[in-house]
């Protein structure tokens, strides 16, 4: 006896992804939990209470989400993720505090590596480039190099112009 093939699900990639915006919950409890956005152009901000707020991003937006947590003995977790907000129905990776999730362009854990990424972002911005518009493959490169214990290449204005031209040719 053979069974009929299962019908394919239609609609959103995740059952709870109803809104077109990607929401990131930020928490700040002094010396315990600090989640913040390092860069990104938020579409909305909602203040929940003194310690929590939600930033929302349009599909396609790129943002850096930093998470840090400590206990009585010191830092227990620190990480930075650079994500691209996804459209409803688009596949994505899930992660804490981000609904429905996003495309991960960079994922680094451990304070020394997080600091290196933050310095890299500073260098990009000092070069006059909006970190949100950096080539996605450059963020992949940075994450892969740091996770392998190597130094990433600098992101130059020439590389950025090439990325912008590629966006015009290959949408």
Secondary structure as UniProt FT lines:
FT   TURN            15..16
FT   STRAND          22..29
FT   TURN            30..32
FT   STRAND          33..39
FT   STRAND          44..47
FT   STRAND          52..57
FT   TURN            59..60
FT   STRAND          62..71
FT   TURN            72..73
FT   STRAND          74..85
FT   TURN            88..89
FT   STRAND          93..95
FT   TURN            96..97
FT   STRAND          98..109
FT   HELIX           111..126
FT   TURN            127..128
FT   HELIX           131..133
FT   HELIX           136..147
FT   TURN            148..149
FT   HELIX           157..169
//
